[in-house]
Amino acid sequence: MSIVLNQVTHIYMRGTPYERTAIADINLEIKPGECIGIIGHTGSGKSTLLQHLNGLLSPTSGEVLLEGVNLKGKGPQILQAKRKIGMVFQYPEHQLFEETIFDDIAFGPRNLGLSEAEVENRVRLAMSFVNVDFNSYAKRSPFQLSGGQMRRVAIAGVIAMQPSYLILDEPSAGLDPKGRSEIFAHIKQLYRETGLTLILVTHHMEEIAEMATRLIVMQKGQVCLDGAPRDIFTKQRQALVQAGVEVPPITALLQSLKKRGLAVEDTVITVPEGIETIAAALRRNKPC
C-alpha cells in the first residue's frame, strides 16, 4: 500500500485579497520502503505538501489517500490511518513539554492506550535508536540537554509511535556540522533497520544524495522533477538552477575539476565516491 495524491491543490485564504495557491495539481505515489528527498527553493510548496501527507492540511481540491483511506474528514478509520504517519517538524525541540525525557517520549504511546510495560519498551527502543542512554537520561529534564540532544529526543518521541511512514521537515536545521552529521547518521540507521518509508526535506544536498532513493524537486507549487537522485543531480543541473537549488557540493567540485582537465567521474553525488574518484584520477596522473 502507499500514499497517493490525486490532483491535489491547496489555496491559502481562498476568496480573500490574500489568496495564494501553495501547491497545484500534484499527482504523486509514495511507495512503501522508499526514501524520498523533497527539495526546492523557499516558498516552492514543500512544507504545504508535507502537511497534506499526514492530514494536517486538507486539499482545496483533489484527494490524499493513505493505504486507500481518504485523509479528508474525521472518523475512526481516518484516525487509524493518520497514526501510521509520524512527522518531525523544523526545530522539533520546541515541541518538548514534559518534565522528564521518559515522559516526553512516552506521551504518544500512552495516548494509544498501551500498557505501561509496552510504553517503557517503546521508549527504550526509541532512545536506543537516537543514541540517548536510557539509564543516564530517562529521568532528566529535556530542557537540560544540548540542542542536538533535544532534537534526538524529539525524534525519539515520534519513533516511539512506530509509524509506517516518517516525515522529516529540515531535521538538521540550526545544528552545527557535528550535530547535523549525528542526526543523519541516526536517521539512516533507523531507515536501514526498520524498513519504514522515509520522506525527507532538507536544504543540504549532500544528505539527500547519500540517503534518498528518489528525489522530488518542487518549483512554484508543482513537481518539476521526479526521479533517481543521481540522474537529476548529474543530468538536470539547468532545471535545478531554475528551481533555485543546486547539486551536491562534491558533484559541483568534480564537474569543475573535469572542466579543468582532470579525468574524474562527474556523475558522482556522494563524498565517499568523490574522494575515491579524485584519488584514482591523481594516481593515474602521477608521473613515473
HUQUI-V804341 format. One record per helix or strand of 2 or more residues. SS is the DSSP state (2 for helix, 1 for strand). FROM is the first residue (numbers start at 1). LEN is the number of residues. Records with the same first field share a line. If there is no record, write none. Layout:
# HUQUI-V804341
SS: FROM-LEN / FROM-LEN
This chain:
# HUQUI-V804341
1: 2-11 / 20-12 / 35-6 / 61-6 / 69-2 / 85-4 / 165-5 / 197-5 / 214-6 / 222-6
2: 46-8 / 76-7 / 92-4 / 101-11 / 116-14 / 134-4 / 142-3 / 147-13 / 177-18 / 205-7 / 229-7 / 237-6 / 249-11 / 271-15
